[in-house]
Amino acid sequence: MEDVSIVNTIERIEAALARAEAASREAADLRARHEQLKSSVSHSLDNLDTLIESLRR
């Protein structure tokens, strides 16, 4: 009976590890998307600044 308990425990540990690995991959994807979004917003703000400056002249 103890062998079954050990096997169940190992299976639960492996499942938790798989979830943690999946979450880590998702976090890496989110970081990359965040950086792309920051870059895009920065570029858009630069364009708006240029447009506003040209209207002031």
Residue, then its C-alpha position, 0 to 999 in steps of 0.5 A: m500500500e505504501d508503494v501506491s502512496i509513493v507512486n501517487t505522490i510522484e505523479r502529483i509532483e510531476a503534474a505540479l512540475a509540468r504546470a510550473e513549466a507551462a506557467s514559466r513558458e507563458a510568463a516568458d511569452l508575456r514578457a516578450r509581448h510586453e516588450q513589443l507593446k512598450s516599443s510600439v507605444s513608445h514609437s507612437l508617442d514619438n510620432l505624436d510628439t513630432l506631429i504636435e511640434s509640427l502643428r505649433r510651428 
